Amino acid sequence: RPSPRRSCPPATPRRRAAAAAALMDVLKPTAMDLDEVEAPPDPLQVAFDAASEAADPSAAYLEILVAPTPPEGLTEAGARAKEECVYRLAERDAAAGRFQDVAALLQRAAPFFGAVAKAKVAKIVRRLLDIVAGSAETLDLQADLCNEVVAWCLREKRTFLRQRVEGRLVAIDFERGRYDAALALVTKLLRELKKLDDKQMLVETHLLESRIHGAVQNVPKAKAALTAARANGNAVYVGPRLQAELDEMSGSLHCEECDYHTAHSYFLEAYEAYDGLDAAAPATRCLKHMLLCQILQEPEAGSARSADAALDAATAAATSQQYVKYAGPDLDSMADVAKAAKARSLAAFETCAATYGPQLQGDLLIKHRWGA
């Protein structure tokens, strides 16, 4: 007669917890063993680490850059090694004045660019332009490189990157004083950006347009472009640097319209932002324009403050301890202009112009006001 089957005890929560703990004890050594297994280093990263010690580092970096992409694709370490090779080669070529070789890097790195995201390619190209900008002695070299990058972007159909490089080319043409070429390019660029509704790029491009119109003293069009920049800026985040540039442009336009009180307020806002960002050059420029407004403004109606008192204040501000870290020929030039204005001396003005020519005539706003 068969023995009766023994029934298993029901699985209580305590029994299930004990079984799970026993299972974890069994698997724990296996997990620890897996953690101890390290992935092999990427060959490209190993080659990059050894390239700096090679007899010809440039050749070693180039060999890593043009190395074929593995069938399984680039690893993160391999992509980083190729990216660093692009930067090292560009820095060496730019330091030696071989700017055409920097442009040739775009062709040599084309297979690498095809294996990574377009956003990374845009970052690398912008970095190349920054490297050249830091080493090139003239703006013409930077413009030539930008034109070559634009041509490469057209061949590769990289519209996003091309538009940003063209924006940089507009800024370079503006600095070179080629206002007609800059205005033609910025008009074409704005037409494209409005179709794409790229708000951030529209803010920057409208600001460039405003600067160009301001440089040729077309104040109505400059104000319209600045208004468009601020309107697009209401829809996106505007960083402190860009906001300071907008305020500085507003101050310049109010100064062109002889509204020196309002202009001074905008320049002060821009100066405080630049000072907080440790941007010495634009902060010094805003200080010069603030002093210019103090020199040119008439006393407000009903104010007991005389014009001479305002000129004394401008002279004191140019030499005060508050702005000591920006002291130099720029502020000294404005202090001498204030003294000449107080003395009502044409000879003193001519002396200032001869002594501080680059500081006075090299600034568009001061140049405009000097001849007003």
Summary of the structure (lengths in Angstrom):
residues: 372
radius of gyration: 31.3
end to end distance: 124.0
largest distance: 133.7
contacts: 1082
relative contact order: 0.04
helix: 77%
strand: 0%
